[in-house]
């Protein structure tokens, strides 16, 4: 098999079983060499970054990818280096605009060292998955974590009303919400009353119950998510 000019080894060293695993996964997967140059990524990864199917990936760095993540390539390469040098997995929280609609959303990306049959580290393999949010209250109640919602399917509330709901569910007062949204205290109070009328309720605790039944309790306004990547710890040492 052909070796790319910028790759350190041929893709023959990557097992066919591993490629099949990635190809059949709905999650984004990819493989880089020891210089952080791409050797492979599956269809889900191309779709996540909204890249054309015929995009030439092999041999490129993160800085060469036509996506907002290219501006943060130095962080990705530092994560790659840590994985190779420590021989441990590393996870990061990556928040970027993803998919065809470029919706800002969080993904957990786990990177692990990749070895050939001789036990030599030949690069890293990464796997991304949507981030599920959960609270201490969920743990106490024995509830499963759920994925965040950024664009509710139900159009009952306006964008501004959803922003107010987001803060109200965290028990912020009208004055505190007004400060967060740079609006007047009276505007927030009027918006809350409008929300209550639409939902057919009268109190905040009723709003919490209402949002939970409508799937709005895990709504996060996309504009409040900070763009970037943040390491969240090294994992167990990998076995060669």
Backbone torsions as a table, in degrees:
resi	resn	phi	psi	omega
1	UNK	NA	145.7	-176.0
2	UNK	-66.2	142.0	174.1
3	UNK	-103.0	129.0	178.2
4	UNK	-72.0	152.0	-178.0
5	UNK	-58.6	-35.6	-174.8
6	UNK	-95.0	-2.9	-178.5
7	UNK	-93.9	150.4	-176.4
8	UNK	-89.8	-11.9	-177.6
9	UNK	-157.5	166.0	-178.8
10	UNK	-83.9	155.6	178.8
11	UNK	-71.3	-4.7	173.3
12	UNK	-63.0	-24.6	-178.8
13	UNK	-76.6	-10.6	176.4
14	UNK	-92.6	124.7	-175.0
15	UNK	-64.5	144.7	178.0
16	UNK	-64.1	-33.1	178.6
17	UNK	-63.0	-38.6	179.4
18	UNK	-66.6	-42.8	178.1
19	UNK	-63.0	-41.7	178.6
20	UNK	-63.0	-40.0	177.2
21	UNK	-58.9	-46.3	-179.5
22	UNK	-66.6	-43.0	-177.8
23	UNK	-62.3	-34.8	-176.1
24	UNK	-90.8	2.7	-179.1
25	UNK	-93.2	143.5	176.0
26	UNK	-81.9	-11.0	178.7
27	UNK	-90.0	153.3	175.9
28	UNK	-70.4	132.2	175.9
29	UNK	-132.7	152.1	175.6
30	UNK	-159.6	165.7	-178.9
31	UNK	-134.8	136.4	176.9
32	UNK	-124.8	158.2	176.2
33	UNK	-87.8	-171.7	-176.7
34	UNK	-74.0	-1.5	174.4
35	UNK	-111.8	16.1	179.6
36	UNK	65.2	24.5	175.5
37	UNK	-93.6	137.6	-177.2
38	UNK	-67.6	137.2	172.4
39	UNK	-112.4	-28.1	-175.6
40	UNK	-164.0	148.3	168.2
41	UNK	-152.9	145.3	-177.3
42	UNK	-85.1	177.1	-176.4
43	UNK	-59.6	-39.7	-178.1
44	UNK	-62.2	-34.6	178.5
45	UNK	-68.9	-41.9	177.3
46	UNK	-59.7	-42.0	-179.0
47	UNK	-69.1	-35.9	-179.7
48	UNK	-61.9	-42.6	-179.8
49	UNK	-91.2	5.2	177.4
50	UNK	55.9	46.7	179.0
51	UNK	-98.4	146.2	176.4
52	UNK	-63.8	147.3	-176.2
53	UNK	-60.3	-27.2	-178.0
54	UNK	-94.4	12.3	179.1
55	UNK	-63.8	130.9	-179.2
56	UNK	-80.9	106.6	-172.7
57	UNK	-96.8	-40.3	-169.2
58	UNK	-58.5	131.7	178.9
59	UNK	89.5	-4.4	-178.2
60	UNK	-89.9	153.9	172.1
61	UNK	-94.2	167.9	177.2
62	UNK	-59.8	-31.8	179.9
63	UNK	-69.0	-14.4	-179.8
64	UNK	-92.8	-5.9	-175.9
65	UNK	-82.6	128.7	179.8
66	UNK	-75.4	69.3	179.2
67	UNK	-152.0	158.1	-178.8
68	UNK	-54.8	-29.6	-179.4
69	UNK	-59.8	-21.1	-179.6
70	UNK	-59.5	-30.1	-179.6
71	UNK	-69.7	-16.2	-177.7
72	UNK	-111.5	21.1	-175.9
73	UNK	-57.0	-34.6	-178.1
74	UNK	-61.7	-34.3	178.9
75	UNK	-70.6	-42.3	179.1
76	UNK	-61.8	-42.5	-178.2
77	UNK	-67.6	-33.9	176.1
78	UNK	-67.1	-40.0	176.4
79	UNK	-61.9	-44.0	178.6
80	UNK	-58.0	-44.6	-178.1
81	UNK	-62.2	-43.3	179.4
82	UNK	-61.5	-40.2	179.9
83	UNK	-64.2	-45.0	-178.7
84	UNK	-66.2	-42.4	-174.3
85	UNK	-77.1	-33.9	-179.3
86	UNK	-91.0	-16.1	-175.1
87	UNK	56.8	37.4	176.9
88	UNK	-126.7	156.5	174.2
89	UNK	-75.1	150.0	177.1
90	UNK	-136.0	133.5	177.8
91	UNK	-110.7	147.6	177.1
92	UNK	-137.3	151.3	173.8
93	UNK	-95.1	113.8	-177.1
94	UNK	-110.0	120.5	-179.2
95	UNK	-119.8	110.0	-177.6
96	UNK	-148.6	168.1	172.0
97	UNK	-73.4	123.0	-176.0
98	UNK	-123.8	159.2	174.5
99	UNK	78.7	179.7	-177.9
100	UNK	-62.4	-35.0	-179.1
101	UNK	-88.1	-0.8	178.1
102	UNK	52.2	54.1	178.5
103	UNK	-88.4	128.8	178.5
104	UNK	-69.6	123.2	-178.8
105	UNK	-156.2	155.9	-176.4
106	UNK	-92.2	138.9	174.0
107	UNK	-128.3	146.1	171.1
108	UNK	-97.0	123.4	179.2
109	UNK	-112.6	120.9	177.6
110	UNK	-106.6	125.8	178.9
111	UNK	-112.0	137.4	179.5
112	UNK	-134.8	151.1	176.6
113	UNK	-66.8	144.7	179.5
114	UNK	-113.8	129.5	-177.0
115	UNK	-114.5	151.5	172.2
116	UNK	-90.9	-176.9	-176.4
117	UNK	-65.1	-22.3	179.4
118	UNK	-84.7	0.1	179.4
119	UNK	83.7	12.6	179.5
120	UNK	-91.8	135.8	177.2
121	UNK	-71.6	120.4	-176.8
122	UNK	-112.2	7.1	179.4
123	UNK	151.4	-154.5	179.1
124	UNK	-133.1	153.7	173.3
125	UNK	-119.6	137.8	-179.3
126	UNK	-126.8	152.5	-178.1
127	UNK	-139.0	125.0	179.6
128	UNK	-111.6	146.6	176.7
129	UNK	-147.6	151.2	179.1
130	UNK	-59.8	141.3	-177.5
131	UNK	-84.4	128.6	174.9
132	UNK	-97.1	134.7	179.4
133	UNK	-100.9	141.3	173.9
134	UNK	-149.0	156.2	-177.8
135	UNK	-115.2	169.4	176.9
136	UNK	-61.0	-35.3	179.8
137	UNK	-63.2	-38.5	177.2
138	UNK	-61.8	-42.4	180.0
139	UNK	-61.7	-43.3	-179.7
140	UNK	-63.0	-39.7	-179.0
141	UNK	-82.4	-2.6	179.2
142	UNK	72.0	25.4	-179.0
143	UNK	-89.2	151.2	177.4
144	UNK	-80.4	146.3	175.0
145	UNK	-65.0	152.2	-180.0
146	UNK	-128.0	158.1	-179.4
147	UNK	-74.6	143.6	177.7
148	UNK	-67.8	151.0	177.4
149	UNK	-111.3	131.2	-179.1
150	UNK	-113.3	-21.3	178.1
151	UNK	-138.0	91.0	-178.3
152	UNK	-58.0	140.3	179.7
153	UNK	-73.5	-30.5	179.5
154	UNK	-83.1	132.3	-174.6
155	UNK	-101.4	31.4	-177.1
156	UNK	-66.0	-37.6	-175.8
157	UNK	-113.7	151.1	177.0
158	UNK	-76.7	169.4	179.0
159	UNK	-58.6	-44.9	-179.3
160	UNK	-66.4	-38.3	177.9
161	UNK	-64.9	-37.5	178.3
162	UNK	-65.3	-35.1	177.0
163	UNK	-64.8	-42.1	178.5
164	UNK	-65.0	-42.3	178.2
165	UNK	-59.9	-42.6	-179.4
166	UNK	-54.3	-47.6	-178.8
167	UNK	-76.3	-34.1	180.0
168	UNK	-63.5	-36.0	-179.9
169	UNK	-66.6	-18.1	175.6
170	UNK	-96.6	17.1	174.5
171	UNK	63.6	27.8	173.6
172	UNK	-76.3	143.0	178.4
173	UNK	-74.0	167.8	178.6
174	UNK	-59.9	-37.5	178.8
175	UNK	-66.4	-40.1	179.9
176	UNK	-67.9	-39.9	178.0
177	UNK	-65.2	-41.4	179.4
178	UNK	-58.7	-40.8	179.2
179	UNK	-66.3	-40.8	-179.4
180	UNK	-64.4	-39.8	-175.0
181	UNK	-97.4	2.7	178.9
182	UNK	57.9	44.7	177.9
183	UNK	-125.6	170.9	179.6
184	UNK	-78.7	155.2	177.4
185	UNK	-57.8	-41.8	-178.6
186	UNK	-65.2	-38.9	179.0
187	UNK	-61.1	-42.4	179.6
188	UNK	-66.3	-41.9	179.1
189	UNK	-61.7	-43.1	178.7
190	UNK	-64.8	-39.1	178.8
191	UNK	-65.1	-41.5	178.2
192	UNK	-61.7	-41.5	178.8
193	UNK	-64.8	-37.5	177.7
194	UNK	-65.6	-40.3	177.6
195	UNK	-62.2	-45.3	-179.9
196	UNK	-61.1	-41.5	179.7
197	UNK	-63.4	-44.2	179.8
198	UNK	-62.5	-37.3	-177.6
199	UNK	-85.9	-10.3	-179.3
200	UNK	70.2	38.1	-177.6
201	UNK	-130.9	179.5	-177.4
202	UNK	-134.1	-18.0	-173.4
203	UNK	-133.2	162.7	-178.2
204	UNK	-62.2	-42.1	-179.2
205	UNK	-63.1	-29.1	175.2
206	UNK	-71.8	-34.3	178.0
207	UNK	-64.8	-40.0	179.0
208	UNK	-60.7	-45.3	178.8
209	UNK	-64.8	-43.1	-179.7
210	UNK	-60.3	-47.3	-178.1
211	UNK	-64.9	-34.3	179.2
212	UNK	-66.4	-40.3	-180.0
213	UNK	-71.1	-26.2	-178.5
214	UNK	-96.9	0.6	179.7
215	UNK	75.4	19.9	-179.3
216	UNK	-96.7	-4.4	-178.9
217	UNK	-71.1	-17.0	177.5
218	UNK	-111.1	22.0	176.8
219	UNK	-77.7	135.1	176.5
220	UNK	-129.2	118.6	175.7
221	UNK	-59.5	122.0	-175.6
222	UNK	-54.1	-31.8	-176.0
223	UNK	-69.7	-12.4	179.8
224	UNK	-92.5	-1.8	178.3
225	UNK	-88.5	126.3	179.4
226	UNK	-77.0	124.8	178.8
227	UNK	-68.7	134.7	176.1
228	UNK	145.8	-173.8	-179.3
229	UNK	-127.9	136.3	-178.7
230	UNK	-133.7	119.2	177.1
231	UNK	-61.3	142.4	179.1
232	UNK	-124.7	24.3	170.3
233	UNK	119.2	151.1	174.3
234	UNK	-86.4	147.9	-178.7
235	UNK	-99.8	-156.9	-178.3
236	UNK	-74.1	145.9	179.4
237	UNK	-60.3	132.5	-178.2
238	UNK	-78.0	152.8	178.1
239	UNK	-98.6	132.5	179.1
240	UNK	-83.0	NA	NA
